[in-house]
Amino acid sequence: MKKVKLPFNKTDLKTLRAGDEVLLSGVVFTARDQVHKILSAKIRADQKKKTDPVFPFPVAGQTFYYSGPTPPPPGRVIGSAGPTTGSRMDRYTPLLLEYGLKGMLGKGERSAEVRLAVKKHSAVYFITYGGCGALLASHIREAKIVAFPELGPEAVWRLVLQDFPAVVAIDSRGKVFP
């Protein structure tokens, strides 16, 4: 398995190939449907004003994990933190990639439009194992809500991963696994 440090540098990102099994370590931000909707609306509003969007947490160069973690039980950093289906974010993803998002982590296939945007913006989409959120949570070393706490389970968490298992589903050249 390849070890991947997050956030990426351009060289490391380009070495990843569809089908590569990887262990992710470093910072990711959780972002699900509502966060994608909010960020996209902000971008569109700022485009109309001809200003650059300012996000409440880093987007450019970062990786979003499509997850809504549960609160931590006593003695744990976080509760269950399994992936959600990436295609639910497809209508927002090309715009976020345009504004610098470099990685996504979820489960399931993505649309043709997202695959083309991943290639155009030299990004990557990872998939991980559904149904084992407690096991995946054991690879999370730090967890903190950093934006939109009012969204409850869809709040943005800053997670620090260590050897988090995933597979490259779409690489920066737009190649798809399997």
C-alpha positions, 0 to 999 in steps of 0.5 A: 500500500502507498502511504499518502500525506495530506494535504497533497503536494502536486508531485505526490498527487500525480503519482497516484493511479486508479486502483492504488491502495493507499493509507492516508495520513494528515488533515481532511475536512468532513463535508456533506450535502449541506456544506457543499450547498452552502459553499457553492451558494457562497461562490456563486454570490461572490462571483456575482459581486466579482469578489473571491470567496472566503471560506470558513475553513480551508478548501484550496489544496484540501481533501473533503471526507464525505462523512458525518461523524457521530459524537465521541464516546468517553475516551475516544477522539470521535464516534463512528466515521464512515463514508457517505455516497460521493454522487450526492455531492456531484452537482457541487463538486466541479465548482469546488474543484475549480476553487482548489479542492484537490481530494475527495474521500467517500464511497461509490461512483461519480458522474461523468461531469465529476470525472472530467472535472477531476481530470481538468483540475488535477484532483483525486477521488478516493473510496473507502469501505462502507459499513465499518465506520467504527473501524475507520474511526480508529484511524482518526487521531484528532477531531474538532468541529471547525465550521457550521456546528448548527448543521449537527451531524453535517457540521465540518470536522477537521480530522487528522488521519493516520494510515486511513485505508482507501483506494484511488477511484479516480486519478488526476488523469481521469482514469477510473477504478475498476 
